[in-house]
Amino acid sequence: MSSLDISAASSMRRDETIEVAVLLAFAGGYIDAYSWIIHGVMANAQTANLVLLWVHGMMGNWEKALNFVPPILAFAIGVVIATWLRRTAGARASAIGTLIEILLLVLIGVLHNRLPDLAGTLGLSCVAAIQAAVFTKVEGVVYSTVMITGNMRQAIEGLFAAASGARPPGTLRRSGIFMAVCATFGFGAAVGAFATETIPDLALGIPVIALLIVLLHCEARHLEAQT
């Protein structure tokens, strides 16, 4: 590895590393599967919620259609919270945002049998929004940990650029990162579906563990700066 590569790696934000990206993607896929199985709505994919809202609405089934309104509103609230964190907390926004996600998931998990569907849906969509709005880049490139459409597009574009010979430096690496994020998201959804069906009362403990690792990873930089 060249001295330039070493310098770039050491200066990279800890919340933009590949390790953080795949952990967050795993949690994102897991929570979406859990939300769909338990509540019948998507925590992350607000496009799906909006489409289903209007599909059911145009079919005259407004009672079912309105079930998709709370997660959309909760997602909006989560984005506002994340935006406020970025403005007020600066570099520590990722750690604080992750801590809020963990606390919300623990609360939902503990009160799983007592919370109405609405409360659980609101909490999960808020978690997804905070994650989406706080963690926006991996190695300096924009991506998403709560949906894969954009990641898949960038992975395919990079592969096409490499195959056609128009390959800027780092193209294959970035494509590999995006493919890894997509695959981990899918793996998280598979694990989430299995855990939700087999251990529903404890299922949210798994993404909490992933987010705890992310939190420790983000805080490591802050602790290094203090020493």
C-alpha positions in Angstrom: 0.0 0.0 0.0 1.4 3.4 -0.9 1.9 6.3 1.5 -1.0 8.1 -0.2 -3.3 5.1 0.4 -2.2 4.9 4.0 -2.9 8.6 4.5 -6.3 8.3 2.9 -7.3 5.3 5.0 -6.2 7.0 8.2 -8.1 10.2 7.5 -11.3 8.4 6.4 -14.3 9.0 8.7 -15.0 5.9 10.8 -18.7 6.1 9.9 -17.8 5.9 6.2 -15.9 2.6 6.4 -16.9 -0.6 4.6 -17.3 -2.4 8.0 -19.9 0.2 9.1 -21.7 0.1 5.7 -22.3 -3.6 5.7 -23.4 -3.7 9.4 -25.9 -0.9 8.7 -27.1 -2.6 5.5 -27.6 -5.8 7.5 -29.6 -3.9 10.1 -31.6 -2.1 7.4 -32.6 -5.3 5.6 -33.4 -7.0 8.9 -35.6 -4.2 10.2 -37.5 -4.0 6.9 -38.3 -7.8 7.0 -39.3 -7.5 10.7 -41.6 -4.5 10.0 -43.3 -6.2 7.0 -43.9 -9.5 8.9 -45.1 -7.9 12.2 -46.8 -4.8 10.9 -47.5 -5.3 7.2 -45.7 -2.1 6.2 -42.1 -1.3 5.2 -39.9 0.5 7.7 -37.4 1.6 5.1 -39.0 1.6 1.6 -41.3 4.6 1.7 -41.8 4.2 -2.0 -43.5 0.9 -1.5 -45.6 2.4 1.3 -46.6 5.3 -0.9 -47.5 3.1 -3.8 -49.5 0.7 -1.6 -51.3 3.7 0.0 -52.6 4.9 -3.3 -53.3 1.4 -4.7 -55.5 0.5 -1.8 -57.0 4.0 -1.8 -57.9 3.9 -5.5 -59.5 0.4 -4.9 -61.7 2.0 -2.2 -60.0 0.2 0.7 -59.1 3.4 2.6 -58.9 1.6 6.0 -56.1 -0.5 4.7 -54.6 2.4 2.7 -54.3 4.6 5.8 -52.1 1.9 7.5 -49.3 3.2 5.3 -49.5 6.8 6.4 -47.9 6.5 9.9 -44.6 5.0 8.7 -44.3 7.7 6.0 -44.9 10.4 8.6 -42.5 8.7 11.1 -39.8 8.5 8.4 -40.2 12.3 7.9 -39.8 12.9 11.6 -36.7 10.7 11.7 -35.2 12.7 8.9 -35.8 15.9 10.8 -34.2 14.5 13.9 -31.1 13.4 11.9 -30.8 16.7 10.2 -30.9 18.5 13.5 -28.3 16.1 14.8 -26.0 16.8 11.9 -26.3 20.6 12.5 -25.8 20.5 16.3 -23.6 17.5 16.9 -21.3 17.7 13.9 -18.9 14.7 13.7 -20.6 13.0 16.6 -24.0 12.9 14.8 -23.4 9.3 13.6 -22.7 8.0 17.1 -25.6 9.9 18.7 -27.9 8.8 15.9 -26.9 5.2 16.3 -27.5 5.4 20.0 -31.0 6.8 19.4 -31.7 3.9 17.0 -30.5 1.3 19.6 -32.7 2.9 22.3 -35.8 2.9 20.1 -35.2 -0.7 19.0 -34.7 -1.8 22.6 -37.9 0.0 23.6 -39.9 -1.6 20.8 -38.4 -5.0 21.6 -39.2 -4.9 25.3 -42.7 -3.7 24.7 -43.3 -5.9 21.7 -46.3 -7.6 23.2 -47.8 -4.5 24.7 -47.3 -1.9 21.9 -50.0 -1.5 19.4 -49.0 -1.9 15.7 -49.0 1.8 15.2 -46.4 2.5 17.9 -44.1 -0.2 16.6 -44.4 1.0 13.1 -43.6 4.6 14.1 -40.6 3.6 16.0 -39.1 1.4 13.3 -39.7 3.9 10.5 -38.1 6.6 12.7 -35.1 4.3 13.2 -34.8 3.7 9.4 -35.0 7.4 8.7 -32.3 8.4 11.2 -30.0 5.7 9.8 -30.7 6.8 6.2 -30.1 10.5 6.9 -27.0 10.2 9.2 -25.1 7.6 7.3 -25.0 8.8 3.7 -21.5 7.9 2.4 -19.1 5.0 2.3 -15.5 5.9 1.5 -16.7 9.3 0.4 -19.3 8.0 -2.1 -23.1 8.5 -1.6 -25.0 5.3 -0.8 -27.9 4.0 1.2 -28.2 1.4 4.0 -32.0 1.2 4.0 -32.7 0.5 0.3 -30.7 -1.0 -2.5 -32.0 0.6 -5.8 -29.3 3.3 -5.9 -26.6 1.0 -4.7 -27.5 -1.6 -7.4 -27.4 1.1 -10.1 -24.0 2.3 -9.1 -22.6 -1.3 -8.9 -23.9 -2.1 -12.4 -22.7 1.3 -13.8 -19.2 0.6 -12.4 -19.1 -2.9 -13.8 -20.2 -1.7 -17.2 -17.5 1.1 -17.1 -14.9 -1.5 -16.2 -16.0 -3.9 -19.0 -16.1 -1.2 -21.6 -12.6 0.0 -20.8 -13.7 3.4 -19.4 -12.5 2.6 -15.9 -11.5 5.5 -13.7 -9.3 4.6 -10.7 -11.2 2.8 -8.0 -14.2 1.9 -10.1 -14.1 -1.8 -9.5 -13.6 -1.3 -5.8 -16.6 1.0 -5.5 -18.7 -1.5 -7.5 -17.6 -4.3 -5.1 -18.6 -2.2 -2.1 -22.0 -1.5 -3.6 -22.5 -5.2 -4.4 -21.5 -6.1 -0.9 -23.9 -3.6 0.6 -26.8 -5.0 -1.6 -25.9 -8.6 -0.7 -25.7 -7.8 3.0 -29.0 -6.0 2.9 -30.6 -9.1 1.4 -28.9 -11.4 3.9 -30.2 -9.1 6.7 -33.7 -9.4 5.4 -33.4 -13.2 5.3 -32.1 -13.4 8.8 -34.7 -11.0 9.9 -37.5 -13.0 8.4 -36.3 -16.2 10.0 -35.7 -14.7 13.4 -39.1 -12.8 13.4 -40.9 -16.1 12.7 -39.0 -18.2 15.2 -38.2 -15.8 18.1 -40.5 -12.7 17.6 -40.1 -11.5 21.1 -36.3 -11.4 20.9 -35.9 -10.7 17.2 -34.9 -7.0 17.5 -31.9 -8.0 19.6 -30.0 -9.0 16.5 -30.0 -5.6 14.8 -29.3 -4.0 18.2 -26.0 -6.0 18.4 -25.1 -4.8 14.8 -25.8 -1.2 15.8 -23.8 -1.5 19.0 -20.8 -2.5 16.9 -21.3 0.5 14.7 -21.6 2.7 17.7 -18.3 1.4 19.1 -16.7 1.9 15.7 -17.9 5.5 15.5 -16.8 6.3 19.0 -13.3 4.9 18.5 -12.4 8.0 16.5 -13.7 10.3 19.2 -11.7 8.4 21.9 -8.6 8.5 19.8 -8.9 12.3 19.4 -9.1 12.7 23.2 -5.9 10.7 23.8 
